[in-house]
Amino acid sequence: MKHAIIVHGFKGKPDTNWKPWLKRELEGEGFVVNVPEMPNTDYPEVLAWVSKLASTVGNVNDEIYLIGHSLGCITILKYLEKLDARVRIKACVFVAGFGEKFEGYNGGHDSFFEESVDWEKVKSHCDEFYVIHSKDDPNVPFSQRLLFGTNLDANTTEFDGMGHFGSADGVFEIPIVKEIILGL
């Protein structure tokens, strides 16, 4: 059974911006969809977030699709690099994500940067990677999309005018994410 897990970002909630829309859309296509509420979103810790994601995923298989927003993206990266060498998931979609500390970072989730991402380990656990980023994102530099593109051979989609893909930006649907998932 196809299983999609949507991981919200810093100070996020499962029922905000585009996540409820995507959940409904994918469920309508026969997916099991989980949008876990990540622990302590105001003061996130990498181990707690990765543990929550791991418990939500359960048994790893090639019918798992991970979709992250902002801090949810590096959470997915940290989760994948810790997996057993023999397991793989189907795909990852990163929306407004980052994989390392960046210029302009304002703090709040330092534990996610204590160890650099092992990009090769991440790549070994997933068939396909997609990156969606907006040129006018006020929170995560547009250059972060290159980090994913270069290190993961990710397919990238660039937008202008979508900001950080949140409610404050008026983003309540991201059709391309649905298209990517259904196209796999």
C-alpha positions as CSV (number, residue, x, y, z in Angstrom):
1,M,0.0,0.0,0.0
2,K,1.3,3.5,-0.9
3,H,2.1,5.4,2.2
4,A,2.8,9.2,2.2
5,I,4.1,11.0,5.3
6,I,4.1,14.8,5.3
7,V,6.5,16.4,7.9
8,H,5.7,20.0,8.8
9,G,8.4,22.5,9.7
10,F,9.5,24.7,12.7
11,K,6.5,25.9,14.7
12,G,4.3,24.1,12.2
13,K,1.2,22.0,12.7
14,P,-0.3,19.2,10.7
15,D,-3.5,21.1,9.9
16,T,-2.0,24.3,8.5
17,N,-1.3,25.7,5.0
18,W,-1.2,23.0,2.2
19,K,-0.8,19.9,4.3
20,P,-4.6,19.2,4.8
21,W,-5.2,19.7,1.1
22,L,-2.4,17.3,0.0
23,K,-3.5,14.7,2.6
24,R,-7.1,14.7,1.2
25,E,-5.9,14.6,-2.4
26,L,-3.6,11.7,-1.9
27,E,-6.1,9.8,0.2
28,G,-8.5,10.2,-2.7
29,E,-6.0,8.4,-4.9
30,G,-5.8,5.5,-2.5
31,F,-2.7,6.5,-0.4
32,V,-2.5,6.0,3.4
33,V,-1.4,9.5,4.5
34,N,0.0,10.6,7.9
35,V,0.8,14.1,8.9
36,P,2.4,13.6,12.4
37,E,2.5,16.5,14.9
38,M,6.2,16.8,15.5
39,P,7.3,17.2,19.2
40,N,8.0,20.5,20.8
41,T,7.8,22.6,17.6
42,D,8.9,25.8,19.3
43,Y,12.2,24.2,20.5
44,P,12.7,21.2,18.2
45,E,15.4,18.6,18.8
46,V,16.7,16.4,16.0
47,L,16.6,13.1,17.9
48,A,12.9,13.6,18.9
49,W,11.9,14.6,15.4
50,V,13.7,11.7,13.7
51,S,12.3,9.3,16.3
52,K,8.7,10.6,15.6
53,L,9.2,10.2,11.9
54,A,10.6,6.7,12.3
55,S,7.6,5.6,14.4
56,T,5.2,7.1,11.9
57,V,6.9,5.4,9.0
58,G,7.0,2.0,10.7
59,N,8.3,-0.7,8.4
60,V,10.5,0.8,5.7
61,N,9.6,-0.3,2.1
62,D,9.5,1.0,-1.5
63,E,6.0,2.3,-1.2
64,I,6.9,5.1,1.2
65,Y,6.8,8.7,0.0
66,L,8.3,11.4,2.4
67,I,7.2,15.0,1.9
68,G,8.9,17.7,4.0
69,H,8.4,21.4,4.5
70,S,11.3,23.5,5.8
71,L,12.6,21.9,9.0
72,G,10.7,18.8,8.0
73,C,13.2,18.4,5.1
74,I,16.3,18.1,7.2
75,T,14.4,15.8,9.5
76,I,13.8,13.5,6.5
77,L,17.5,13.7,5.6
78,K,18.6,12.8,9.1
79,Y,16.1,10.0,9.2
80,L,17.3,8.5,5.9
81,E,20.9,8.6,6.8
82,K,20.2,6.5,9.9
83,L,18.4,3.7,8.1
84,D,19.7,0.1,7.7
85,A,21.9,-0.2,4.6
86,R,19.4,-2.6,2.9
87,V,16.2,-0.6,2.9
88,R,14.9,2.0,0.4
89,I,11.9,4.2,0.1
90,K,10.2,5.3,-3.1
91,A,10.6,9.1,-3.1
92,C,11.2,12.3,-1.2
93,V,9.8,15.7,-2.0
94,F,11.4,18.7,-0.2
95,V,9.4,22.0,-0.1
96,A,11.4,25.1,1.0
97,G,14.0,22.8,2.5
98,F,17.5,23.2,3.8
99,G,20.2,20.7,4.5
100,E,22.8,22.8,6.4
101,K,23.1,26.0,8.4
102,F,22.7,28.9,6.1
103,E,23.5,32.6,6.0
104,G,20.7,34.4,7.8
105,Y,19.8,31.4,10.0
106,N,18.1,32.8,13.1
107,G,18.5,29.9,15.4
108,G,15.9,27.7,17.1
109,H,17.0,24.3,15.8
110,D,20.7,24.0,16.3
111,S,20.7,20.3,17.1
112,F,19.8,19.6,13.4
113,F,23.2,21.0,12.5
114,E,25.5,19.3,15.0
115,E,26.5,16.7,12.4
116,S,26.7,17.4,8.7
117,V,24.3,15.4,6.5
118,D,25.8,12.3,5.0
119,W,24.4,12.8,1.5
120,E,25.7,9.5,0.1
121,K,23.9,7.6,2.9
122,V,20.7,9.6,2.2
123,K,21.0,8.8,-1.6
124,S,21.4,5.1,-0.9
125,H,17.9,4.9,0.8
126,C,15.7,6.6,-1.8
127,D,14.9,6.1,-5.5
128,E,14.0,9.7,-6.4
129,F,14.3,13.2,-4.9
130,Y,12.4,16.4,-5.8
131,V,13.1,19.9,-4.6
132,I,10.5,22.7,-4.7
133,H,11.7,26.2,-3.8
134,S,10.6,29.8,-4.3
135,K,13.0,32.6,-5.3
136,D,11.4,34.9,-2.8
137,D,11.5,32.6,0.2
138,P,12.2,35.0,3.2
139,N,13.3,32.1,5.5
140,V,15.4,29.8,3.5
141,P,17.8,31.1,0.8
142,F,17.1,30.0,-2.8
143,S,20.6,28.7,-3.0
144,Q,19.6,25.8,-0.7
145,R,17.9,24.1,-3.7
146,L,21.3,23.7,-5.3
147,L,22.5,21.8,-2.2
148,F,19.8,19.2,-2.7
149,G,20.1,19.2,-6.5
150,T,23.9,18.7,-6.4
151,N,24.1,16.2,-3.5
152,L,21.0,14.1,-4.3
153,D,20.8,14.5,-8.0
154,A,17.3,15.9,-7.2
155,N,14.8,17.2,-9.7
156,T,14.3,20.8,-8.9
157,T,11.3,23.0,-9.5
158,E,11.6,26.8,-9.0
159,F,8.9,29.2,-8.3
160,D,8.7,33.0,-7.8
161,G,6.1,34.5,-5.6
162,M,5.4,31.5,-3.3
163,G,7.5,32.7,-0.4
164,H,8.1,30.0,2.2
165,F,5.0,28.0,0.9
166,G,3.0,28.8,4.0
167,S,-0.3,30.2,5.0
168,A,1.2,33.7,5.4
169,D,2.1,33.4,1.7
170,G,-1.4,32.4,0.7
171,V,-0.2,28.9,-0.2
172,F,-2.9,26.3,0.6
173,E,-2.3,24.0,-2.3
174,I,0.8,22.9,-4.1
175,P,-0.4,20.9,-7.1
176,I,3.0,20.0,-8.3
177,V,3.6,17.9,-5.2
178,K,0.5,15.9,-6.0
179,E,1.6,15.6,-9.6
180,I,5.1,14.4,-8.6
181,I,3.8,11.7,-6.2
182,L,1.1,10.5,-8.6
183,G,3.6,10.4,-11.5
184,L,5.9,7.9,-9.8
